[in-house]
Amino acid sequence: MTIPAALAVLVKERAEHRCEYCRMSQSLQGATFHVEHIIPATCGGTTTEGNLALACPSCNLHKSDRSHVLDPDTQEMAALFHPRRQRWSDEFVWEDRRMVGITATGRATIQALDLNHPRRLRVREAEALFGLFPSGA
């Protein structure tokens, strides 16, 4: 589904050119980040400001067309993180360079999007060297 150019610019600027899931900065990446539907279009999501987020390719591909996944602790369905409706800091914390879920949504999102993959940890180390690692979100 095509995102109007003006809406894509708004989403990128609102996100400060960071993935709204893993918090990775676009500035050190070779791949272009995606403006994606938080609630997938296949699940009834709309192409509106309130349903769009900036996502790195890895988060977007792992998320795919899902809005709910299993919480690894409870084995119950949990909603994936919704950047427009939820605050990152209410769902996640940083432990060194690892993301830790402090809610069912946080845990489920980390597992589903593979947010602590070794490559992501190395990227966060590089971001820290360049002063780009987010101190909070």
PAGU-939139 format. One record per residue (C-alpha): residue in three letters; x, y, z. Coordinates in steps of 0.5 Angstrom, whole numbers, plus 500, padded with zeros to 3 digits. Each point is the difference from the previous one (the first is absolute). Layout:
BEGIN
ALAXYZ
...
//
This chain:
BEGIN
MET500500500
THR503507498
ILE501505505
PRO499507498
ALA507504500
ALA498505505
LEU497495505
ALA507496499
VAL504506502
LEU495502506
VAL501493503
LYS508500499
GLU501507503
ARG495498506
ALA504494501
GLU507504500
HIS502495494
ARG500494505
CYS497494500
GLU494500505
TYR501493502
CYS507499501
ARG502507500
MET506499495
SER502507497
GLN499500492
SER507504500
LEU505494500
GLN495495496
GLY501499493
ALA493497499
THR494505500
PHE495500505
HIS493498499
VAL494504501
GLU495495502
HIS493498503
ILE500499507
ILE494496499
PRO501497494
ALA495502494
THR499492499
CYS497501508
GLY496506498
GLY505505502
THR500507496
THR505504496
THR499506505
GLU505504505
GLY498496506
ASN501493497
LEU507501497
ALA507499503
LEU507500498
ALA503494500
CYS507497498
PRO500494495
SER501495505
CYS494502505
ASN495501494
LEU502493497
HIS499497506
LYS494503502
SER497499493
ASP492500501
ARG500498507
SER497504505
HIS500495506
VAL505495502
LEU501495506
ASP503503506
PRO506495501
ASP499500508
THR492499500
GLN499497494
GLU494504499
MET499505494
ALA502507501
ALA500506495
LEU506502497
PHE503507502
HIS496506497
PRO504506499
ARG494505500
ARG496497506
GLN506498504
ARG506503503
TRP506496499
SER503501507
ASP493497503
GLU502493496
PHE507500500
VAL507501503
TRP507500498
GLU505495504
ASP506503497
ARG499499493
ARG494494500
MET493502500
VAL496497506
GLY492500500
ILE497502506
THR493498498
ALA497495496
THR500504494
GLY507502501
ARG502492500
ALA496498495
THR503506495
ILE507498502
GLN499493498
ALA496501494
LEU505505497
ASP506497502
LEU502506504
ASN506498503
HIS503496494
PRO508500501
ARG500505494
ARG496505503
LEU504500506
ARG506501496
VAL496506496
ARG499503507
GLU507500502
ALA502504494
GLU494505501
ALA503501507
LEU507501497
PHE497506496
GLY495502505
LEU494498497
PHE498494505
PRO493503503
SER501501507
GLY492499501
ALA495500496
//
